[in-house]
Amino acid sequence: MKMLTTQLSGLLTRLAEREQFAIEETARLLAQALASEGRIIFYGVEELAAVTMRAQLGDEALPSVIPYETGMNFHHTDRVLIMGKREHPEEALQLAKQLHDAFIPFAVIASAKEEDDALAPFAYTYVSTAITRGLLPTETGDRTVYVDLIATLFIFEAMKQMMDEMILDFED
């Protein structure tokens, strides 16, 4: 347990330091939807869909957050957050192209470096978790404990805190 705590703490600290600007830019992008009465649409790959549930149902829910649904229509006031891991399903790539072509700004949180991600050229902002393997070594030399969800939830919580501050400043 101590090794997991140490590794996770180190990961989150590095993430906060390395991606602070990108997280702030993403918070600013999503806050635009709140200020203009648009929707914040979350697309989470696999278990990252849990971040959508947290945003909608958590103690400090964001009322404008809705999950992405295939075929949904977008409005110019909408903002989209695509959350992925090491590889994106074709649906995520198609969504990114659709949003880009419709001039709907969107953000990406993923584990790949920005220059290695097929979604990055289309995204307005990009946050990399830099998670490429499990946190802990096994006795056989493999890696275990993939923390994509924890890292993405950490980024969301940081963005939400920043968005709350932005909205308060906007209302003053």
C-alpha positions as CSV (number, residue, x, y, z in Angstrom):
1,M,0.0,0.0,0.0
2,K,2.8,2.4,0.8
3,M,4.3,1.9,-2.7
4,L,1.0,2.6,-4.3
5,T,0.5,5.7,-2.3
6,T,4.0,7.0,-3.1
7,Q,3.6,6.3,-6.8
8,L,0.2,7.8,-7.1
9,S,1.2,10.9,-5.1
10,G,4.2,11.4,-7.4
11,L,2.0,11.0,-10.5
12,L,-0.5,13.5,-9.4
13,T,2.1,16.0,-8.3
14,R,3.9,15.7,-11.7
15,L,0.6,16.0,-13.5
16,A,-0.3,19.2,-11.6
17,E,3.0,20.8,-12.3
18,R,3.5,19.7,-15.9
19,E,-0.1,20.3,-17.1
20,Q,-1.2,23.3,-15.1
21,F,-1.5,25.6,-18.0
22,A,-3.4,23.1,-20.2
23,I,-5.8,22.4,-17.3
24,E,-6.4,26.1,-16.8
25,E,-7.0,26.5,-20.6
26,T,-9.4,23.6,-20.5
27,A,-11.3,25.0,-17.5
28,R,-11.6,28.3,-19.4
29,L,-12.9,26.6,-22.5
30,L,-15.6,24.6,-20.5
31,A,-16.5,27.7,-18.5
32,Q,-17.5,29.4,-21.8
33,A,-20.4,27.0,-22.0
34,L,-21.6,27.9,-18.5
35,A,-21.3,31.6,-19.2
36,S,-23.3,31.3,-22.5
37,E,-25.9,28.8,-21.2
38,G,-24.5,26.1,-23.4
39,R,-23.9,22.4,-22.6
40,I,-20.8,20.7,-21.5
41,I,-20.7,17.4,-23.2
42,F,-18.5,14.6,-21.8
43,Y,-17.3,11.7,-23.8
44,G,-15.4,9.2,-21.7
45,V,-13.8,6.1,-23.2
46,E,-14.4,2.9,-21.2
47,E,-14.2,3.5,-17.4
48,L,-13.5,7.2,-17.9
49,A,-17.2,7.6,-18.4
50,A,-17.3,7.6,-14.6
51,V,-16.0,11.2,-14.7
52,T,-19.3,12.1,-16.4
53,M,-21.2,10.5,-13.6
54,R,-19.2,12.4,-11.0
55,A,-19.8,15.7,-12.9
56,Q,-23.5,15.0,-13.1
57,L,-24.3,13.3,-9.8
58,G,-21.5,14.3,-7.4
59,D,-22.0,16.5,-4.3
60,E,-20.9,19.5,-6.4
61,A,-22.5,18.6,-9.7
62,L,-22.2,20.7,-12.8
63,P,-25.8,21.1,-14.1
64,S,-24.7,21.8,-17.6
65,V,-22.8,18.4,-18.0
66,I,-24.4,15.8,-20.2
67,P,-23.0,12.6,-21.6
68,Y,-22.3,12.3,-25.3
69,E,-24.8,10.3,-27.3
70,T,-24.1,9.1,-30.8
71,G,-25.8,11.3,-33.4
72,M,-26.5,14.2,-31.1
73,N,-26.7,17.8,-32.4
74,F,-24.4,20.5,-31.2
75,H,-24.9,24.2,-30.7
76,H,-22.2,26.8,-31.1
77,T,-22.4,27.5,-27.3
78,D,-21.6,23.8,-26.5
79,R,-18.2,22.7,-25.4
80,V,-17.1,19.1,-25.4
81,L,-14.5,17.1,-23.3
82,I,-13.2,13.9,-24.8
83,M,-11.5,11.7,-22.2
84,G,-9.4,8.8,-23.5
85,K,-6.6,6.5,-22.6
86,R,-3.8,5.1,-24.8
87,E,-5.9,4.5,-27.9
88,H,-9.1,6.1,-28.9
89,P,-12.0,4.2,-30.5
90,E,-13.0,5.2,-34.0
91,E,-16.1,6.9,-32.5
92,A,-13.9,9.4,-30.6
93,L,-11.9,10.2,-33.8
94,Q,-15.1,10.7,-35.8
95,L,-16.5,13.0,-33.0
96,A,-13.3,15.0,-33.0
97,K,-13.5,15.5,-36.7
98,Q,-17.2,16.4,-36.6
99,L,-16.6,19.0,-33.8
100,H,-13.6,20.5,-35.6
101,D,-15.6,20.7,-38.9
102,A,-18.5,22.4,-37.1
103,F,-16.2,24.9,-35.3
104,I,-17.3,23.5,-31.8
105,P,-14.3,23.9,-29.5
106,F,-13.4,20.8,-27.6
107,A,-10.8,19.5,-25.2
108,V,-9.0,16.2,-24.8
109,I,-7.7,14.5,-21.8
110,A,-5.6,11.4,-22.7
111,S,-2.5,9.4,-21.7
112,A,-0.6,10.0,-25.0
113,K,1.8,12.9,-25.5
114,E,0.0,15.6,-27.5
115,E,2.3,15.1,-30.5
116,D,1.5,11.3,-30.5
117,D,-2.3,11.6,-30.3
118,A,-4.5,11.6,-33.4
119,L,-7.1,13.8,-31.6
120,A,-4.7,16.5,-30.7
121,P,-4.6,18.4,-34.0
122,F,-8.3,18.9,-33.8
123,A,-8.5,19.8,-30.1
124,Y,-8.6,23.4,-28.7
125,T,-6.9,22.2,-25.6
126,Y,-5.0,19.0,-24.7
127,V,-4.1,17.6,-21.3
128,S,-1.8,14.5,-21.2
129,T,-1.8,12.2,-18.1
130,A,1.3,10.6,-19.5
131,I,0.1,7.2,-18.2
132,T,1.7,4.6,-20.5
133,R,1.8,1.6,-18.1
134,G,0.8,0.4,-14.7
135,L,2.1,2.2,-11.6
136,L,3.5,-0.8,-9.8
137,P,5.8,-3.7,-10.9
138,T,4.8,-7.3,-10.5
139,E,7.1,-10.1,-9.5
140,T,7.2,-11.2,-13.2
141,G,8.4,-7.8,-14.4
142,D,5.0,-6.7,-15.8
143,R,3.2,-3.6,-14.6
144,T,-0.1,-3.4,-12.7
145,V,-2.5,-0.8,-11.3
146,Y,-3.6,1.5,-14.2
147,V,-4.8,4.8,-12.8
148,D,-6.3,6.5,-15.9
149,L,-9.5,7.1,-14.1
150,I,-7.9,8.5,-10.9
151,A,-5.7,10.9,-13.0
152,T,-8.6,12.0,-15.2
153,L,-10.8,12.6,-12.1
154,F,-8.0,14.6,-10.5
155,I,-7.8,16.8,-13.7
156,F,-11.6,17.2,-13.7
157,E,-11.6,18.3,-10.0
158,A,-8.9,20.8,-10.7
159,M,-10.8,22.1,-13.7
160,K,-14.0,22.3,-11.8
161,Q,-12.4,24.3,-9.0
162,M,-11.0,26.7,-11.6
163,M,-14.3,27.0,-13.4
164,D,-16.2,27.8,-10.2
165,E,-13.7,30.6,-9.5
166,M,-14.1,31.9,-13.1
167,I,-17.9,31.9,-12.9
168,L,-17.8,33.7,-9.5
169,D,-15.5,36.4,-11.1
170,F,-17.8,36.6,-14.1
171,E,-20.9,37.1,-11.9
172,D,-19.2,39.9,-9.9
